[in-house]
């Protein structure tokens, strides 16, 4: 059985409407005061806006949703018993040598690290589930707490990751994954492209994962 927890927080927008924020893989051991303090930080950013309406202006309530998944049966599981020689051969073929990963990057504390370094070490996965909709999963540097970002750092982070033709629709903070991730949903305006560019685009996969090494250049161009 697999048990997961999701935090569903409801916020009030500047026009009186409500906005929900869901944090997946939430830690259920956190106390109510700690959760409220973290959500209140989001309301102090004054960063999120859609169609002239300020989002996440006031915390209304939060609920922890528990989900349990238990497999009853699976026909895909092979039930036939294999002889010992066959199992040994398959095990030998599937075994791979361990790969030792090394990195020269040393993660300093958030107070000592400049936003410049943070932006250079982002990894972003982009998905387009529907025309005009873009979902970006921003993998933050290891050890970085997304709730510790100040307003200027949060603004630079979103400006660097969002395309110029995108409008923010929703944002989720997955602080239980390692490293932590921001999941932002955006509305994008499709721009006309030449037939030659269309042919190249068709050959690309729907999901692309790329290292953003030139995020700072994008910020400077917008300035």
C-alpha positions as CSV (number, residue, x, y, z in Angstrom):
1,X,0.0,0.0,0.0
2,X,1.2,3.5,-0.9
3,X,0.1,6.4,1.2
4,X,0.7,10.0,0.1
5,X,-0.3,13.4,1.7
6,X,-1.3,16.6,-0.2
7,X,-1.7,20.0,1.4
8,X,-4.7,21.9,-0.1
9,X,-4.5,25.5,0.9
10,X,-7.2,28.1,0.0
11,X,-6.3,31.8,-0.5
12,X,-8.3,34.9,-1.1
13,X,-7.5,37.0,-4.2
14,X,-7.6,40.8,-4.4
15,X,-11.1,40.7,-6.0
16,X,-12.6,38.4,-3.3
17,X,-12.4,35.2,-5.3
18,X,-10.6,32.1,-4.0
19,X,-7.4,30.4,-5.3
20,X,-6.2,26.9,-4.3
21,X,-2.6,25.8,-3.9
22,X,-1.8,22.1,-3.6
23,X,1.5,20.9,-2.3
24,X,2.1,17.2,-3.2
25,X,4.1,14.8,-1.0
26,X,3.5,17.0,2.0
27,X,5.0,16.1,5.4
28,X,2.0,15.4,7.7
29,X,4.2,15.8,10.9
30,X,4.4,19.6,10.5
31,X,2.3,21.4,13.1
32,X,-0.5,23.9,12.1
33,X,1.5,27.0,13.2
34,X,4.4,26.0,11.0
35,X,2.2,25.4,8.0
36,X,0.4,28.7,8.5
37,X,3.6,30.6,8.8
38,X,5.0,29.1,5.5
39,X,1.7,29.9,3.6
40,X,1.7,33.4,5.0
41,X,5.1,34.0,3.4
42,X,3.6,33.4,0.0
43,X,1.0,36.2,0.6
44,X,3.8,38.6,1.4
45,X,5.5,38.3,-2.0
46,X,2.9,40.4,-3.9
47,X,4.2,38.6,-7.0
48,X,1.3,36.6,-8.6
49,X,-1.2,38.3,-10.8
50,X,-3.7,37.2,-13.5
51,X,-5.8,39.6,-15.6
52,X,-5.1,42.4,-13.2
53,X,-6.2,40.4,-10.1
54,X,-3.6,39.8,-7.4
55,X,-3.4,36.1,-6.4
56,X,-2.7,34.5,-3.0
57,X,-3.4,37.7,-0.9
58,X,-4.8,36.0,2.2
59,X,-4.7,32.5,3.7
60,X,-8.2,31.2,4.3
61,X,-7.7,27.6,5.4
62,X,-5.6,24.5,4.7
63,X,-6.5,20.8,4.6
64,X,-4.2,17.7,4.5
65,X,-5.5,15.1,2.0
66,X,-4.5,11.5,2.6
67,X,-4.5,9.1,-0.4
68,X,-4.0,5.4,-0.1
69,X,-3.3,3.2,-3.1
70,X,-3.4,-0.6,-2.7
71,X,-2.9,-3.1,-5.6
72,X,-5.5,-5.9,-5.4
73,X,-4.2,-7.9,-8.3
74,X,-2.0,-7.3,-11.4
75,X,-2.3,-9.7,-14.4
76,X,0.9,-8.3,-15.8
77,X,2.9,-10.0,-13.1
78,X,4.3,-13.2,-14.4
79,X,3.0,-16.2,-12.3
80,X,4.9,-18.9,-14.0
81,X,7.8,-20.3,-11.9
82,X,11.1,-20.2,-13.7
83,X,13.8,-22.7,-13.2
84,X,16.9,-21.7,-11.3
85,X,19.2,-21.6,-14.3
86,X,16.9,-19.2,-16.2
87,X,16.7,-16.9,-13.2
88,X,20.5,-16.8,-12.9
89,X,20.9,-15.9,-16.5
90,X,18.4,-13.1,-16.4
91,X,19.9,-11.8,-13.2
92,X,23.4,-11.7,-14.8
93,X,22.1,-9.9,-17.9
94,X,20.2,-7.3,-15.8
95,X,23.1,-6.5,-13.4
96,X,24.9,-3.3,-14.1
97,X,28.1,-1.9,-12.6
98,X,27.4,0.8,-10.0
99,X,28.2,4.3,-11.2
100,X,29.8,6.7,-8.7
101,X,28.5,10.2,-9.2
102,X,30.8,13.1,-8.3
103,X,30.2,16.8,-8.4
104,X,32.4,19.7,-7.8
105,X,29.4,22.0,-6.8
106,X,29.3,22.9,-3.1
107,X,26.0,24.2,-1.9
108,X,26.3,27.2,0.4
109,X,23.6,28.5,2.6
110,X,20.8,30.7,1.2
111,X,22.1,33.8,2.9
112,X,25.6,33.3,1.4
113,X,24.5,32.3,-2.1
114,X,23.7,35.0,-4.7
115,X,20.6,34.7,-6.9
116,X,23.0,34.6,-9.9
117,X,24.3,31.2,-8.7
118,X,20.8,29.9,-8.1
119,X,19.6,30.7,-11.6
120,X,22.6,29.0,-13.2
121,X,21.9,25.7,-11.5
122,X,18.2,25.2,-12.3
123,X,16.9,22.2,-14.1
124,X,13.5,22.6,-15.8
125,X,11.1,20.1,-17.3
126,X,8.5,21.6,-19.7
127,X,5.2,19.9,-20.6
128,X,2.4,21.1,-22.9
129,X,-0.7,19.1,-21.9
130,X,-3.0,21.2,-24.1
131,X,-2.6,24.0,-26.7
132,X,-1.9,27.3,-25.0
133,X,-1.0,25.7,-21.7
134,X,2.6,25.2,-20.4
135,X,3.6,23.4,-17.2
136,X,7.2,24.0,-16.0
137,X,8.7,21.9,-13.2
138,X,11.6,23.8,-11.8
139,X,14.1,21.7,-10.0
140,X,15.9,23.9,-7.5
141,X,19.6,23.4,-6.4
142,X,20.0,20.7,-3.8
143,X,19.5,22.1,-0.3
144,X,17.6,25.2,-1.3
145,X,14.4,25.9,0.7
146,X,11.9,27.5,-1.7
147,X,10.2,29.2,1.3
148,X,13.4,31.0,2.1
149,X,13.5,33.0,-1.1
150,X,12.9,36.7,-0.6
151,X,10.7,38.7,-3.0
152,X,13.5,39.8,-5.3
153,X,14.8,36.3,-5.7
154,X,11.4,34.9,-6.4
155,X,10.7,37.5,-9.0
156,X,14.1,36.9,-10.8
157,X,13.5,33.1,-10.6
158,X,10.0,33.3,-12.3
159,X,11.2,35.9,-14.9
160,X,14.1,33.7,-15.9
161,X,12.0,30.6,-16.3
162,X,8.8,31.9,-17.9
163,X,8.7,32.6,-21.6
164,X,8.0,36.2,-22.6
165,X,4.6,35.2,-24.0
166,X,3.4,33.4,-20.9
167,X,1.0,34.4,-18.1
168,X,1.1,32.8,-14.7
169,X,-2.0,30.7,-13.9
170,X,-1.0,28.7,-10.8
171,X,2.1,27.7,-8.8
172,X,2.7,24.6,-6.6
173,X,5.7,24.1,-4.2
174,X,6.9,20.5,-3.8
175,X,9.2,20.8,-0.8
176,X,9.2,17.1,-0.1
177,X,11.0,16.1,-3.3
178,X,14.8,16.0,-3.3
179,X,15.8,18.6,-4.5
180,X,12.7,20.8,-4.0
181,X,10.6,21.8,-7.1
182,X,8.3,24.6,-8.2
183,X,5.5,23.5,-10.5
184,X,4.1,26.5,-12.4
185,X,1.2,26.4,-14.8
186,X,1.1,29.2,-17.5
187,X,-1.1,30.3,-20.4
188,X,1.0,30.9,-23.5
189,X,0.2,32.7,-26.7
190,X,1.2,30.5,-29.7
191,X,3.3,32.6,-32.0
192,X,3.2,31.9,-35.8
193,X,6.2,30.1,-37.2
194,X,7.5,29.3,-40.6
195,X,6.8,26.0,-42.3
196,X,10.5,25.1,-42.0
197,X,10.4,25.6,-38.3
198,X,7.2,23.5,-38.0
199,X,9.0,20.6,-39.6
200,X,11.8,20.8,-37.1
201,X,9.3,21.1,-34.2
202,X,7.5,18.0,-35.2
203,X,10.6,15.9,-34.7
204,X,11.1,17.1,-31.2
205,X,9.6,15.2,-28.2
206,X,6.7,16.7,-26.3
207,X,8.7,16.8,-23.1
208,X,12.1,18.4,-23.1
209,X,14.5,18.5,-20.2
210,X,17.3,21.0,-20.5
211,X,19.8,22.7,-18.3
212,X,19.3,26.5,-18.2
213,X,22.8,27.8,-18.5
214,X,21.9,31.2,-19.9
215,X,19.1,32.3,-17.7
216,X,20.9,35.4,-16.6
217,X,21.2,36.5,-20.3
218,X,17.4,36.2,-20.6
219,X,16.9,38.5,-17.6
220,X,19.3,41.1,-19.0
221,X,17.6,41.1,-22.3
222,X,14.3,41.8,-20.6
223,X,15.8,44.7,-18.7
